[in-house]
């Protein structure tokens, strides 16, 4: 669409054992947990952001850096 919203990245959401274990369905082998934590450490886990102005950002929306 044509809506614009300014988003500032406050910080990278660091991966953690409890969330990663939960996302894997509960009890996870230590090697699998280690691999998942390393994968998520590249910023895949997510970011904490702050939106300025109005608008809605949803999963699947295209964001462009200006």
URKA-V843020 format. One record per pair of residues at least 12 apart in sequence whose C-alpha atoms are under 10 Angstrom apart, sorted by the first residue. I is the first residue (numbers start at 1). J is the second residue. Records with the same first field share a line. If there is no record, write none. Layout:
I: J ; J
//
This chain:
1: 61 ; 62
3: 54 ; 55 ; 56 ; 57
4: 52 ; 53 ; 54 ; 55 ; 56 ; 57 ; 63 ; 64
5: 51 ; 52 ; 53 ; 54 ; 55 ; 56 ; 57 ; 63
6: 50 ; 51 ; 52 ; 53 ; 54 ; 55 ; 65 ; 66
7: 49 ; 50 ; 51 ; 52 ; 53 ; 57 ; 63 ; 65
8: 47 ; 48 ; 49 ; 50 ; 51 ; 52
9: 47 ; 48 ; 49 ; 50 ; 51
10: 47 ; 48 ; 49 ; 50
11: 43 ; 46 ; 47 ; 48 ; 49 ; 50
12: 41 ; 42 ; 43 ; 44 ; 45 ; 46 ; 47 ; 48 ; 49
13: 40 ; 41 ; 43 ; 44 ; 45 ; 46 ; 47 ; 48 ; 49
14: 37 ; 40 ; 41 ; 42 ; 43 ; 44 ; 45 ; 46 ; 47 ; 48
15: 36 ; 37 ; 38 ; 39 ; 40 ; 41 ; 42 ; 43 ; 44 ; 45 ; 46
16: 33 ; 36 ; 37 ; 40 ; 41 ; 45
17: 33 ; 34 ; 36 ; 37
19: 37 ; 45
20: 33 ; 34 ; 36 ; 37 ; 40 ; 45
21: 33 ; 36 ; 37
23: 36
24: 36
//
